[in-house]
Amino acid sequence: MRLLSLIFCVITFTATLFFLISDFPDLSTFAGFIYFTMIIILMLICITGIILNRPVISRIHNKFRIRL
């Protein structure tokens, strides 16, 4: 379940970053400022989810480590 959450966080972060870069809002208008603020809040939520799922990342990394 945590792996699925991590995957969703990474996908959402990537999509949010894409929309922020491709359609940067006009910050001189109130609607543009609200859109920009909502995008930043969504990115912060995704970063928090990735940080909370950090043990899953280390477990996956340890599974694929070559043992000699």
N, C-alpha and C positions, 0 to 999 in steps of 0.2 A: 504494500500500500504506500509505503514511503517512497519507493522507487517511482511509482506512478505520479505521486505528488511532485517529486523532483523533475520528472520529465515534463509535466504540465507547467511548472515554474519556469523551466528553461525555454520551453516553446513560447510561453506568454511573454517572457522578457525579450526574446528575439523579435517577436511580432510587434511588441510595443516600441522597441528601439527602431525597427524598420519604419513604422508609421510616424515616429517622431522625426526621423531624418528625411523621409520622403515628403511629408506634408507638414512642414514646420509652420506653426500657427502665427498669425499676425498678432504680436503682443501689444499693439497699440489699442486693440479693441478689447472690450470686456469678455466677449465670447472666446476670443483667442487665448486670453489669459486663463480663463476657466478650463479650456481644453488642455492647455499646457500643464496646468496644475494637476489635472486628473491623470494625465499621462505620467507625470513624475511620481504621483502617489502610487499608481499601478506598478511602476518600475521598482519603487521602494518595497512594496509588498512582495514582489517576485524575488528581490534580493534577500529579503528576510526569509522567505521559503527556502531558498537555496542554502542559506547559512544554517537553518534548522535541520536540513537534510544532509549536512556535511558528513555525518558518520556513514551514511549510505554510500557516498562517493568513495570514502576510504575503504569500505568493505568490498566494493566492486573492484577497486584498484588492486587490493590484496589478492583477489581471486585470480587475476590475470598476471600476477607477478611470476616470473620464471624462477623456479626453485632448482638450484644446482646441488 
